[in-house]
Amino acid sequence: MKQALNEKTICSLAPHRSLERGRDYYEHGLVRDLAVYDGAIIAKVKGGRTYTIKIDIDAGDDFHYSCTCPMGAEGEFCKHCVATALAWIDSRDSKNTKATAIVNLTDVESYLHTLDKSLLVEMLMEQVLENELLWKNLYFKVSQAQSGGFDIANWKRAIRNAFEIDDFVSYRQTYQYIRGIDDVIDSVGELLDGPYATEVVELAEYALQQAAEALNYIDDSDGGMGDVMYRLHELHLKSCEKAKPDPEKLAAHLFDLELNSGGDVFSQSAKTYSALLGKEGLAIYRRLADQAWEKLASAVSKPDLRRPDSNMALNLIEIKETLAEMSGDIEELVDIKKRDLSYAYHYLQIAEIYQKAGNKDKALKWAEAGIKAFPSKTDFRLREFLADEYHRRKRHEEAVELIWTNFTDSLCLAKYQKLKKHAEKTGQWLIWREKAMRYLEKRLTKQGSKIDRWTYDPGYSTMVEILLWEKNPQGAWQAANLGGCTQSIWMKLAALREQDHPLDAVGVYRKYVNPTIEQTNNQAYAEAVKLIKKIQSLMLRLGESKVFAPYLAELRMKYKAKRNFIKLLDQINV
C-alpha cells in the first residue's frame, strides 16, 4: 500500500520540535533548488548551514527520506525534511504558470538526450573545471581506461587524490569531501568480485593511512571520517578473509600496523582478526608484544606524551590489554594497568576489572586505595564506584559523604540528583537537601546586569534547574529573579509562566530580543522573530495590542540597517 507525502504523513514522521522549526524554515523561504526526479523530491535547505534533502513522493510502509544534517544522519525526519516537504506540497497545490512551474530532473534528462554529443562534452568540461569532486571521479575513470588492466599505482593515486586536502576542510565542505572518498571506497570494494583480494588488502591499508593523516585537516564534528575509517576496516577484514594470508605473516604484519599507526587505526587487531590468526598467529602476536614490552619498559610504566615513543607505548599497552582480556587472565590485565597509577581513574579501572570478575573485596581495596592516593583531586566516577560498594556493605553514611564531595566539587543538577539517590538510602534526604541548599546559597554568585553575546554568567542557574526538577516553578522563578540564570533556562521559565503569568513571560522574551538580533546572522534573526511573535501573542491575550505596535516600530527603527532581519520583521502582521 502506497503512502502519499502530505501534511498528515509529515506529522506522523517528524518529532514535534522538527515540525515547528521546519514550518518556520518553509515560511521564511529557506528551501532552495526544489526539484523532482525518479519519484523523489530533491532540495537544499539553507539555515546556519546548507543541507541536501531527498524524500520519496510515494512509498510503501518504509518511507524513504534523507538529509545531510546531523539529525538526518541519525535517521530523523528533521526540520529540513519538514520544510522541503511543505514547499513541495505548496508547489504541487498552487496553480503555477509555465514560467514558474517546477522543472523536474526528468525534464532535464530528456532535454540532455536531445543535445549533440560535442555540446554535452563541452558542458561537462565546464563543470569539471568548477567541480573538484567530478574532476577526481573522471580522472580516476580515465586512468583506469588508459591502464588497460589492473594497475595498483593508479588505484593508489585515485585514493590519494580523494583524500587530498589543499588547506582545511570546513564543516560545510565535509559532506562533499566525504562523498568523493566514499565513491573511491565503493570502487575498491568492487575489486573483491575479481581476483584482487590481496591487492585490496594493500589498498585498504593505504587508504587508512591517508584517512588518519586527513583527520588533522578536517572538521569532523559529524563523524564522517570516522565512518570512512570504519568502512575501510571492514573492507580490510573482508579482503583478508578472501585472500587467506599465512597466519604467522598476518600476525607480524598486523602487530606492526597496530604498534606504529596513529589514531587507533588498527586498534585491537588481535581480537578483530582472531579467526584468521588462529592459535599460531595469536601466539606470534603475543610473543611480539612481550618482546616490545620489555624493550619499552620505561615508556609503558608511565607514558609521557613528550617522549618520541609515547604513541607506540600507548598502542603497546592496548595490545597487551587486549591479549590479556582475550586470555581471561585477570591478574595479567591488572599487572598491565598498575604500571601507571598516575591518575585516580586508573585505580577505578582496576577496581572495575575485579568487580566484573566477581572479586568484590579486591575491587573495594583498589577503590579505597585510589581515594587515599588522590584525596583532593579524585575522579568523581571513582567516588561513585566506592559509594556503591559502601552501600553494598551497609556503610550508607560513608557512601553519602563521598557523593556530597562530588556535589561540592561540581555544583550541577546531575550531582544533586546523585546526592538525592544516595541520601534516600539513609532515610535522611531532607537533611541533606537542606544542607545542599544552604551550600548553594553561599557558593552561587548573583548574575551581573550586563547581557550580551560575549558574556557567560550562570548566576543561580544550578539552583533554578534543581527547583524546576523538583517541580517547584514558583521557587525557580524567584531564584532566577534573585540571582539570574542562563538564557536557555529563562526561556524554560518564560514558557512555564505564559499561561498564568503572561506579563512575566513577555518581560523575559523582550529582555533577550535585542541580544539575539545583535548576534548578526540569519538564524539569530529567525530566533528573535520567534520571540517577537510570542510577545505579540501574549500582548493580544492581555488586551495590550496597542502597546505592541510601538514596540515593533522601535525595533524597526533601531535595526533598520539589518536588512535580513527587517525582511523577517515585515512578515509580522500588526
C-alpha positions as CSV (number, residue, x, y, z in Angstrom):
1,M,0.0,0.0,0.0
2,K,1.4,3.4,-1.0
3,Q,1.8,6.2,1.4
4,A,1.5,9.6,-0.1
5,L,3.5,12.6,1.1
6,N,1.1,15.0,2.6
7,E,0.8,17.0,5.8
8,K,-0.6,14.0,7.7
9,T,2.4,12.0,6.7
10,I,4.7,14.8,7.8
11,C,3.1,15.0,11.2
12,S,3.4,11.2,11.6
13,L,7.1,11.2,10.7
14,A,8.5,14.3,12.3
15,P,9.0,15.0,16.1
16,H,7.0,18.0,17.4
17,R,10.0,20.3,17.6
18,S,11.0,19.4,14.0
19,L,7.5,20.2,12.8
20,E,7.6,23.7,14.4
21,R,11.1,24.5,13.2
22,G,10.5,23.1,9.7
23,R,7.4,25.2,9.2
24,D,9.4,28.3,10.2
25,Y,12.1,27.4,7.7
26,Y,9.5,26.9,5.0
27,E,7.6,30.1,5.8
28,H,10.9,32.0,5.7
29,G,11.7,30.7,2.2
30,L,14.8,28.7,3.2
31,V,14.1,25.8,0.8
32,R,16.2,26.2,-2.4
33,D,16.7,24.3,-5.7
34,L,13.5,22.2,-5.2
35,A,13.3,19.5,-7.9
36,V,11.6,16.1,-8.6
37,Y,13.4,13.2,-10.1
38,D,12.6,9.4,-10.2
39,G,9.8,9.7,-7.7
40,A,11.7,11.7,-5.2
41,I,11.9,15.4,-4.1
42,I,15.4,16.8,-4.0
43,A,16.2,20.2,-2.5
44,K,18.6,22.2,-0.5
45,V,17.6,24.0,2.8
46,K,19.6,27.0,3.9
47,G,19.9,27.7,7.6
48,G,23.1,28.1,9.6
49,R,24.5,25.7,7.0
50,T,23.1,24.3,3.7
51,Y,21.9,20.7,3.7
52,T,20.7,18.4,0.9
53,I,17.4,16.6,1.3
54,K,15.8,13.7,-0.6
55,I,12.2,12.5,0.1
56,D,10.1,9.9,-1.7
57,I,6.8,11.3,-3.0
58,D,5.0,7.9,-2.8
59,A,6.3,4.9,-0.9
60,G,5.2,1.8,0.9
61,D,5.3,1.3,4.7
62,D,9.0,2.1,4.7
63,F,9.0,5.7,3.8
64,H,12.5,6.8,2.5
65,Y,14.0,10.2,3.2
66,S,17.4,11.6,3.9
67,C,19.1,14.8,5.0
68,T,22.8,15.6,5.3
69,C,22.3,17.4,8.7
70,P,23.4,15.6,12.0
71,M,19.8,14.7,12.9
72,G,19.2,13.4,9.4
73,A,22.2,11.2,9.7
74,E,20.6,9.7,12.8
75,G,17.5,8.8,10.6
76,E,15.2,11.5,11.9
77,F,12.6,13.3,9.7
78,C,14.3,16.6,10.6
79,K,13.2,20.2,10.3
80,H,14.9,20.4,6.9
81,C,12.8,17.4,5.7
82,V,9.7,19.1,7.0
83,A,10.5,22.4,5.2
84,T,11.2,20.6,2.0
85,A,8.0,18.5,2.1
86,L,5.9,21.6,2.9
87,A,7.5,23.5,0.0
88,W,6.7,20.6,-2.4
89,I,3.1,20.4,-1.2
90,D,2.7,24.1,-1.7
91,S,4.2,24.0,-5.2
92,R,2.0,21.0,-6.1
93,D,-1.2,22.6,-4.9
94,S,-0.6,26.1,-6.2
95,K,-1.7,26.9,-9.8
96,N,1.8,27.6,-11.2
97,T,2.2,29.3,-14.6
98,K,4.6,27.7,-17.1
99,A,7.1,30.4,-16.2
100,T,7.1,29.5,-12.5
101,A,6.4,25.7,-12.7
102,I,9.0,23.3,-11.2
103,V,11.0,21.7,-13.9
104,N,11.6,18.0,-12.9
105,L,15.0,16.5,-13.3
106,T,13.3,14.0,-15.7
107,D,12.7,17.0,-17.9
108,V,16.3,18.0,-17.7
109,E,17.4,14.4,-18.5
110,S,15.0,14.4,-21.6
111,Y,16.5,17.7,-22.7
112,L,20.1,16.5,-22.5
113,H,19.2,13.5,-24.7
114,T,18.3,16.0,-27.5
115,L,21.7,17.7,-27.4
116,D,24.7,17.0,-29.6
117,K,27.5,14.9,-28.1
118,S,30.1,17.6,-28.6
119,L,27.9,20.1,-26.8
120,L,27.4,17.7,-23.9
121,V,31.2,17.2,-23.7
122,E,31.7,21.0,-23.7
123,M,29.1,21.4,-20.9
124,L,30.7,18.6,-18.9
125,M,34.2,20.0,-19.2
126,E,32.9,23.4,-17.9
127,Q,31.7,21.6,-14.8
128,V,34.9,19.6,-14.5
129,L,36.8,22.8,-14.2
130,E,34.5,24.0,-11.5
131,N,33.7,20.8,-9.6
132,E,36.6,19.1,-7.9
133,L,34.7,16.0,-7.0
134,L,33.6,15.5,-10.6
135,W,37.2,16.1,-11.8
136,K,38.6,13.5,-9.4
137,N,35.9,10.9,-10.4
138,L,36.5,11.4,-14.1
139,Y,40.3,11.4,-13.7
140,F,40.1,8.1,-11.9
141,K,37.8,6.5,-14.6
142,V,40.1,7.8,-17.4
143,S,43.2,6.5,-15.7
144,Q,41.5,3.1,-15.4
145,A,40.6,3.0,-19.0
146,Q,44.1,4.0,-20.2
147,S,45.9,1.5,-18.0
148,G,44.3,-1.4,-19.9
149,G,44.2,-3.7,-16.8
150,F,44.7,-3.7,-13.1
151,D,47.3,-1.1,-12.0
152,I,47.7,-0.7,-8.2
153,A,49.7,2.5,-8.7
154,N,46.7,4.0,-10.5
155,W,44.4,2.9,-7.6
156,K,46.7,4.4,-5.0
157,R,46.8,7.6,-7.0
158,A,43.0,7.7,-7.0
159,I,42.9,7.1,-3.2
160,R,45.5,9.8,-2.7
161,N,43.5,12.3,-4.8
162,A,40.3,11.5,-3.0
163,F,41.9,12.3,0.4
164,E,44.0,15.2,-0.8
165,I,43.4,18.5,1.1
166,D,44.7,21.8,0.0
167,D,44.3,23.7,3.2
168,F,41.5,22.7,5.6
169,V,38.1,21.1,5.1
170,S,35.5,23.1,7.0
171,Y,32.3,21.7,8.4
172,R,30.3,23.0,5.4
173,Q,32.7,21.3,3.0
174,T,32.9,17.9,4.8
175,Y,29.9,16.3,3.2
176,Q,31.1,16.8,-0.3
177,Y,34.6,15.8,0.7
178,I,33.5,12.5,2.3
179,R,31.3,11.8,-0.7
180,G,34.3,11.7,-3.0
181,I,36.1,9.4,-0.7
182,D,33.1,7.1,-0.4
183,D,32.9,6.8,-4.2
184,V,36.5,5.6,-4.4
185,I,36.0,3.1,-1.5
186,D,33.0,1.7,-3.4
187,S,35.2,1.2,-6.4
188,V,37.9,-0.5,-4.3
189,G,35.3,-2.8,-2.7
190,E,34.1,-3.9,-6.2
191,L,37.6,-5.4,-6.8
192,L,36.7,-8.2,-4.4
193,D,34.4,-9.5,-7.1
194,G,37.6,-10.4,-9.0
195,P,40.9,-12.0,-8.2
196,Y,42.3,-8.9,-6.4
197,A,41.7,-9.7,-2.7
198,T,45.5,-9.4,-1.8
199,E,45.6,-6.0,-3.7
200,V,42.5,-4.8,-1.8
201,V,44.3,-5.5,1.5
202,E,47.1,-3.2,0.4
203,L,44.8,-0.6,-0.9
204,A,42.7,-0.6,2.3
205,E,45.8,-0.1,4.4
206,Y,46.9,2.7,2.2
207,A,43.5,4.4,2.4
208,L,43.5,4.1,6.2
209,Q,46.9,5.8,6.3
210,Q,45.6,8.6,4.1
211,A,42.4,8.9,6.3
212,A,44.5,9.1,9.5
213,E,46.5,12.0,8.0
214,A,43.5,13.8,6.7
215,L,41.8,13.8,10.1
216,N,44.3,16.5,11.1
217,Y,42.9,18.9,8.4
218,I,39.2,18.4,8.6
219,D,36.3,19.5,10.8
220,D,34.9,16.0,11.5
221,S,32.2,17.2,14.0
222,D,29.6,14.8,12.5
223,G,32.0,11.8,12.5
224,G,32.0,11.4,8.7
225,M,35.7,10.4,8.6
226,G,35.1,8.0,11.4
227,D,32.5,6.3,9.2
228,V,35.0,6.2,6.4
229,M,37.7,4.5,8.6
230,Y,35.1,2.0,9.8
231,R,34.2,1.1,6.2
232,L,37.9,0.7,5.4
233,H,38.5,-1.6,8.4
234,E,35.5,-3.7,7.3
235,L,36.9,-3.8,3.8
236,H,40.4,-4.8,5.1
237,L,39.0,-7.6,7.2
238,K,36.8,-8.8,4.3
239,S,39.7,-8.8,1.9
240,C,41.9,-10.7,4.3
241,E,39.2,-13.3,4.8
242,K,39.1,-13.8,1.0
243,A,42.9,-13.6,0.5
244,K,43.6,-16.1,3.4
245,P,47.2,-14.9,4.2
246,D,49.6,-17.0,6.2
247,P,48.5,-16.6,9.9
248,E,52.1,-16.0,11.2
249,K,52.9,-13.4,8.5
250,L,49.5,-11.8,9.1
251,A,50.2,-11.6,12.8
252,A,53.6,-9.9,12.3
253,H,52.1,-7.5,9.8
254,L,49.1,-6.6,11.9
255,F,51.2,-6.2,15.0
256,D,53.5,-3.8,13.2
257,L,50.5,-1.8,11.9
258,E,48.8,-1.6,15.3
259,L,52.0,-0.7,17.1
260,N,53.1,2.1,14.7
261,S,49.8,3.5,13.5
262,G,48.3,6.7,14.9
263,G,44.7,7.4,15.7
264,D,43.6,3.8,16.7
265,V,43.8,2.9,13.1
266,F,44.3,-0.9,13.7
267,S,43.2,-0.9,17.4
268,Q,42.5,-4.4,18.9
269,S,43.6,-6.2,15.8
270,A,44.3,-9.4,17.7
271,K,40.6,-9.6,18.6
272,T,39.2,-8.4,15.3
273,Y,41.3,-10.9,13.2
274,S,41.4,-13.7,15.8
275,A,39.6,-16.2,13.5
276,L,42.1,-15.6,10.7
277,L,45.1,-15.6,13.1
278,G,44.2,-18.9,14.8
279,K,46.4,-20.3,17.6
280,E,49.6,-20.0,15.7
281,G,49.0,-16.4,14.7
282,L,47.9,-15.3,18.2
283,A,51.0,-16.9,19.7
284,I,53.2,-14.9,17.3
285,Y,51.2,-11.7,18.2
286,R,51.7,-12.4,22.0
287,R,55.5,-13.1,21.5
288,L,56.0,-9.9,19.6
289,A,54.0,-7.9,22.2
290,D,56.1,-9.4,25.0
291,Q,59.4,-8.6,23.3
292,A,58.3,-5.0,22.6
293,W,57.0,-4.7,26.2
294,E,60.5,-5.5,27.6
295,K,62.1,-3.1,25.1
296,L,59.7,-0.2,26.0
297,A,59.6,-1.0,29.8
298,S,60.3,2.6,30.8
299,A,57.9,4.1,28.3
300,V,54.9,1.9,29.3
301,S,55.4,2.3,33.0
302,K,54.3,5.9,32.8
303,P,53.5,7.1,29.2
304,D,54.7,10.7,28.6
305,L,53.3,12.4,25.5
306,R,56.5,14.4,25.2
307,R,58.6,11.3,24.5
308,P,59.1,10.4,20.8
309,D,57.9,6.8,21.5
310,S,54.8,7.8,23.5
311,N,52.3,6.9,20.8
312,M,54.0,3.5,20.4
313,A,53.9,2.9,24.1
314,L,50.2,3.7,24.3
315,N,49.5,1.4,21.4
316,L,51.5,-1.4,23.0
317,I,49.6,-1.0,26.3
318,E,46.3,-1.5,24.4
319,I,47.8,-4.5,22.6
320,K,48.8,-6.2,25.9
321,E,45.5,-5.4,27.5
322,T,43.6,-6.9,24.5
323,L,45.6,-10.1,24.7
324,A,45.1,-10.3,28.4
325,E,41.3,-9.9,28.1
326,M,41.2,-12.5,25.3
327,S,43.1,-15.0,27.5
328,G,40.8,-14.2,30.5
329,D,43.9,-13.7,32.8
330,I,42.7,-11.0,35.3
331,E,45.9,-10.7,37.1
332,E,47.9,-10.2,33.9
333,L,45.5,-7.4,33.0
334,V,45.8,-5.8,36.4
335,D,49.6,-6.0,36.2
336,I,49.5,-4.1,32.9
337,K,47.1,-1.5,34.4
338,K,49.0,-0.9,37.6
339,R,52.3,0.0,35.9
340,D,50.8,3.5,35.6
341,L,48.9,4.8,38.6
342,S,49.4,8.5,37.9
343,Y,45.6,9.1,37.7
344,A,42.7,8.3,40.0
345,Y,40.9,6.9,37.1
346,H,43.5,4.1,36.7
347,Y,42.6,2.9,40.2
348,L,38.9,2.8,39.1
349,Q,39.8,0.8,36.0
350,I,41.5,-1.9,38.2
351,A,38.6,-1.9,40.7
352,E,36.1,-2.4,37.8
353,I,38.2,-5.3,36.5
354,Y,38.0,-7.1,39.8
355,Q,34.3,-6.2,40.2
356,K,33.5,-7.7,36.8
357,A,35.5,-10.8,37.8
358,G,33.3,-11.1,40.9
359,N,36.1,-10.3,43.4
360,K,34.3,-7.6,45.4
361,D,36.9,-7.4,48.1
362,K,39.8,-6.5,45.7
363,A,37.5,-4.1,44.0
364,L,36.9,-2.3,47.3
365,K,40.6,-2.4,48.1
366,W,41.6,-0.7,44.9
367,A,38.8,1.9,45.0
368,E,39.8,2.9,48.6
369,A,43.5,3.0,47.5
370,G,42.6,5.4,44.7
371,I,40.8,7.8,47.1
372,K,43.7,7.6,49.5
373,A,46.2,8.3,46.7
374,F,44.1,11.2,45.4
375,P,42.2,12.7,48.4
376,S,41.5,16.1,46.8
377,K,41.6,15.5,43.1
378,T,39.7,12.3,42.9
379,D,37.9,11.2,39.7
380,F,34.1,11.6,40.5
381,R,33.5,8.2,38.9
382,L,35.8,6.6,41.5
383,R,33.9,8.2,44.3
384,E,30.6,6.9,42.8
385,F,32.0,3.4,42.4
386,L,33.2,3.3,46.0
387,A,29.9,4.8,47.3
388,D,28.1,1.9,45.6
389,E,30.5,-0.6,47.2
390,Y,29.8,1.0,50.6
391,H,26.1,0.8,50.1
392,R,26.5,-2.9,49.3
393,R,28.2,-3.3,52.7
394,K,25.5,-1.2,54.5
395,R,28.1,1.6,55.0
396,H,25.5,4.2,53.9
397,E,26.8,7.3,55.7
398,E,30.3,6.9,54.2
399,A,28.7,6.5,50.8
400,V,26.7,9.7,51.1
401,E,29.8,11.6,52.3
402,L,31.6,10.6,49.1
403,I,28.7,11.8,46.9
404,W,28.4,15.0,48.9
405,T,32.1,15.7,48.0
406,N,31.2,15.1,44.3
407,F,28.4,17.6,44.6
408,T,30.5,20.3,46.3
409,D,33.3,19.8,43.7
410,S,30.9,20.4,40.8
411,L,27.6,22.2,41.6
412,C,25.2,21.0,39.0
413,L,21.8,19.3,38.7
414,A,23.3,15.9,37.8
415,K,25.4,15.8,41.0
416,Y,22.4,17.0,43.1
417,Q,20.3,14.1,41.6
418,K,23.0,11.7,42.5
419,L,23.1,13.1,46.1
420,K,19.4,12.6,46.4
421,K,19.6,9.0,45.1
422,H,22.3,8.0,47.6
423,A,20.9,10.0,50.6
424,E,17.5,8.4,50.2
425,K,19.2,5.1,51.1
426,T,19.9,6.5,54.5
427,G,16.4,7.9,55.0
428,Q,17.8,11.3,55.6
429,W,17.3,13.1,52.3
430,L,15.5,16.1,53.7
431,I,18.5,16.8,56.0
432,W,21.0,16.5,53.1
433,R,18.7,18.7,50.9
434,E,18.7,21.5,53.4
435,K,22.5,21.2,53.6
436,A,22.8,21.3,49.8
437,M,20.5,24.4,49.5
438,R,22.5,26.3,52.2
439,Y,25.7,25.4,50.4
440,L,24.3,26.6,47.1
441,E,23.2,29.9,48.6
442,K,26.7,30.6,49.9
443,R,28.6,29.5,46.8
444,L,26.5,30.8,43.9
445,T,27.1,34.3,42.7
446,K,24.4,36.7,41.6
447,Q,24.4,37.4,37.9
448,G,25.6,40.8,36.7
449,S,23.2,43.2,35.0
450,K,25.0,43.1,31.6
451,I,23.6,40.8,29.0
452,D,25.3,40.3,25.6
453,R,26.5,37.6,23.3
454,W,30.0,37.5,24.8
455,T,29.3,37.0,28.5
456,Y,28.6,33.7,30.1
457,D,27.4,34.3,33.7
458,P,25.4,31.4,35.0
459,G,24.2,33.2,38.2
460,Y,21.8,31.0,40.1
461,S,21.3,28.6,37.1
462,T,22.1,25.5,39.1
463,M,19.6,26.3,41.9
464,V,16.9,27.2,39.3
465,E,17.4,23.9,37.4
466,I,17.2,22.0,40.7
467,L,13.9,23.7,41.7
468,L,12.5,23.1,38.2
469,W,13.5,19.4,38.5
470,E,11.7,19.3,41.9
471,K,8.5,20.6,40.2
472,N,8.7,24.0,42.0
473,P,8.4,26.5,39.2
474,Q,7.5,29.4,41.5
475,G,10.6,28.8,43.6
476,A,12.6,28.6,40.4
477,W,11.2,31.9,39.2
478,Q,12.0,33.6,42.5
479,A,15.6,32.2,42.4
480,A,16.1,33.3,38.8
481,N,14.9,36.8,39.6
482,L,17.2,36.9,42.7
483,G,20.4,35.7,41.1
484,G,19.8,35.4,37.4
485,C,20.4,32.4,35.2
486,T,21.3,31.4,31.6
487,Q,19.2,32.3,28.6
488,S,18.1,28.8,27.9
489,I,16.7,28.4,31.5
490,W,15.0,31.8,31.3
491,M,13.2,30.5,28.2
492,K,12.0,27.5,30.1
493,L,10.7,29.7,32.9
494,A,9.0,32.0,30.5
495,A,7.3,29.1,28.7
496,L,6.0,27.9,32.1
497,R,4.6,31.3,33.0
498,E,2.9,32.0,29.8
499,Q,-0.4,30.5,30.9
500,D,-0.9,32.1,34.3
501,H,1.6,34.9,34.3
502,P,1.8,36.2,30.7
503,L,3.3,39.5,31.6
504,D,6.3,37.8,33.3
505,A,6.8,35.8,30.1
506,V,6.7,39.0,28.0
507,G,9.3,40.6,30.2
508,V,11.7,37.6,29.7
509,Y,11.2,37.5,25.9
510,R,11.7,41.2,25.5
511,K,14.9,41.0,27.6
512,Y,16.5,38.7,25.0
513,V,15.2,40.1,21.7
514,N,17.9,42.7,21.3
515,P,20.9,40.5,22.3
516,T,19.7,37.8,19.9
517,I,19.4,40.3,17.0
518,E,22.9,41.6,17.7
519,Q,24.4,38.1,17.0
520,T,24.0,39.3,13.4
521,N,23.2,36.1,11.5
522,N,20.1,34.8,9.8
523,Q,19.5,32.1,12.3
524,A,19.6,34.6,15.2
525,Y,17.2,36.9,13.3
526,A,14.8,34.0,12.9
527,E,15.1,33.2,16.7
528,A,14.5,36.9,17.5
529,V,11.4,37.0,15.3
530,K,10.0,33.9,17.1
531,L,10.4,35.7,20.4
532,I,8.7,38.8,19.0
533,K,5.8,36.7,17.8
534,K,5.4,35.2,21.2
535,I,5.4,38.7,22.7
536,Q,2.7,39.7,20.2
537,S,0.5,36.6,21.1
538,L,0.8,37.3,24.8
539,M,0.1,41.0,24.4
540,L,-3.1,40.2,22.4
541,R,-4.2,38.0,25.3
542,L,-3.6,40.8,27.7
543,G,-5.5,43.2,25.5
544,E,-2.4,45.3,25.0
545,S,-2.1,45.1,21.2
546,K,-1.7,48.9,21.1
547,V,1.5,48.6,23.1
548,F,2.9,46.0,20.7
549,A,2.8,48.3,17.6
550,P,5.1,51.0,19.0
551,Y,7.5,48.2,20.2
552,L,7.7,46.8,16.7
553,A,8.3,50.3,15.3
554,E,11.1,50.8,17.8
555,L,12.8,47.6,16.7
556,R,12.4,48.5,13.0
557,M,14.0,51.9,13.6
558,K,16.8,50.6,15.8
559,Y,17.8,47.8,13.4
560,K,16.9,49.3,10.0
561,A,20.4,48.6,8.8
562,K,20.0,44.8,9.3
563,R,18.0,44.2,6.1
564,N,17.6,40.5,6.5
565,F,16.1,41.0,10.0
566,I,13.8,43.7,8.7
567,K,12.5,41.3,5.9
568,L,11.5,38.8,8.6
569,L,10.0,41.5,10.7
570,D,7.8,42.6,7.8
571,Q,6.1,39.3,7.9
572,I,4.5,40.0,11.3
573,N,1.0,41.3,10.9
574,V,0.1,44.1,13.3
